[in-house]
Amino acid sequence: MTDQSQNQSDMQDWGISPDQVQFRFRDDEIADVPAVTVDSCCDQTNATAVRIEPGDDARELLPFLDRLQLVEVNFPAYTDGRGYSAARVLREAGYTGELRAVGDVLVDQIGFMRRCGFDAFAPDKPINEDDARTAFARWPEVYQKTTDGRVPIWNLRHE
Amino acid sequence: MYLYDSYDQAMVDARVEEFRDQAQRRLEGRITEEQFRPLRLMNGLYLQLHAYMLRVAIPYGTLNSRQMHMLADIADKYDRGYGHFTTRQNIQYNWIKLEETADLLADLASVEMHAIQTSGNCIRNISSDHFAGAAADELIDPRPYAELLRQWSSFHPEFSFLPRKFKIAVIASDTDRAAMRLHDIGIQIVKNDDGELGAVFYVGGGMGRTPMIAPLIREFVPLDQLVTYSEACLRVYNRYGRRDNKYKARIKILVHELGKEEYTRQVEEEFQNLLDQGVEPPLAELERLRPYFADPEFTDGPKSVDRSDPEFALWAARNTHRHKHDSYVSAVISLKPVAGIPGDASSEQMHLMADLAKEYSFDEMRVMHTQNIVLPHVKIADLHALWTRLEAAGLGAPNLDTIEDIIACPGLDYCSLANARSIPLAQRLSQRFAEKGRTEELGELKLKISGCINACGHHHAGHIGILGVDKKGTENYQLLLGGSEAEDTSMGKITGRGFDEDGVIDAVEKVTDIYLDKREDGERFLDTYRRIGMDPFKEALYD
């Protein structure tokens, strides 16, 4: 476990209105710009916020990562897991801005999302704060390496 | 076999607590059944026709006596004294209460077991060769690789909401005893020309309503890239697998629609990206895993046994498999007594199998995908004593790989998806052939029954397959011939119009008559079918 306890104390409550961020693990100003579609983002040279829909190819954004402050990944239904891959693709390519999960974001998925690189959560329906806290801290360790900085069990075993 | 360290144990314990929370929220009405459904499914809990069904993972089918005793205790404590071993080398309980499930999972965790990812659209239990570590013909024990993949796939953050379920099999011999190419990913561990170990990847096989044999995707993946390559295969699937139609959502459809060349190209591209990410475990981890699967201390002993008792001789000939040590065999405990329920075992039988494993097989058992139990390392000198105790408990059926060794799904007796009953049909078929004394004469003949098109009973891959369908409100059975799930994988073909329950039993008998009439020296049913084709069978059935 690396920075989980710190994550918890950093976790800020951004209110419960449906289109607002409920949990955020960043210290910078929250971006207050409307997100455009992936297509528009690729056409407009000044867009700083973009929303990825499940069918979009996150790799189309890779040339523009420097200017992006906010990437929203929409989960129209929690069962559609394409957004997890989109998030990891962006983080693996070096994106450091805000990565926000929006839509049908539920307490039982936010732990996985956090591991894939999401650092902000704007669920359609607010999540019970205690349940969320428990969910973010659920796994004492992890088996896989992602970009979230946690050291996988199989590395801990051979330190 | 593999034993948990404190890390593995902590993960499983955390999962029990998570499920306890989730079940509690459901019981309090704080989440809807719709929201609860995928959560319980990822813990192997299905809502069936009469009750909840819980599927417990038995990784690559390997378990010890302590675990088998616990499975028996669970059958008594939470079910009705029975368990059902499945084609995924797992065990299912059919009468489970939601309120008790978390306690059941805690009992499992106390013996290093769990129900994690035994259902749901995620990576399922990794399956393997049931004779792994024992078979004379294997290159190396495939289970360390299966265990590595088990850990990698457990709670995978990116691949827990895939388009559909995902099954991986790992084998390490040219003889395929795990239906490897009928998996979403089939892996065979091989040696290349330089003598290095690596993995052949087949991707996009499966049964279900659109059966497909997995094409070869990569001839050699070095062992220090095994996880990375698997991750690339999964990521392409997670991003591009179809989600518009659940019947077209398996990876086989993606590979088929893209073509294997294009799918492979995308995987290789993703693989290159992932190589930079360092997702691969250190090779030291594989080295750590291997000793858990090291050979037990075999000792030399008699290489043959007195076979003057004909019943014992038949069992010893039928139900044992050649071992890599010539003083040992692998012995199969048939869970297919004549007129029994395929794969069912009572708690008493489970306790006995556990005791026998401890006494005669270095404390180890395997679940076969054909729903039987293997004692992998039995001294030839102990065979008669073992058989005597199995016989006394009704576990001595000498019918491995015969027409009585039927795979059957739970069917309409339990399953909410089924169109027809499978179990009673299996019971009547084994009874028919046993009564006629035909079983041994027919030799190897794999009969597989599914109660619906989802093919849990592997009917496509049976030498003889039976598919239950619903025909205007009555149960109807289609007959298929010529399937195989071995290294010569093939899909059975439908003979023609279906039959009612009595009719399909007669039909099976007719096709076996044709086989006995037409077979040439040494031919199995499958060989004769492949030589003479469908027509002679059709004529006998329909003219």
Interface residues (C-beta under 8 A of the other chain):
Chain A: P54 D57 Y78 T79 D80 G81 R82 Y84 S85 A86 R88 E92 L106 D108 Q109 G111 F112 M113 R115 C116 N128 D131 T134 R138 W139 P140 E141 V142 Y143 Q144 K145 T146 T147 P152 I153 W154 N155 L156 R157 H158
Chain B: D5 Y7 D8 A10 M11 A14 E18 D21 Q22 R25 R30 Q35 P38 L39 N121 Q151 W152 S154 F155 H156 P157 E158 F159 S160 F161 L162 R235 N238 R239 R243 N273 L274 D276 Q277 G278 V279 P281 P282 A284 E285 R288
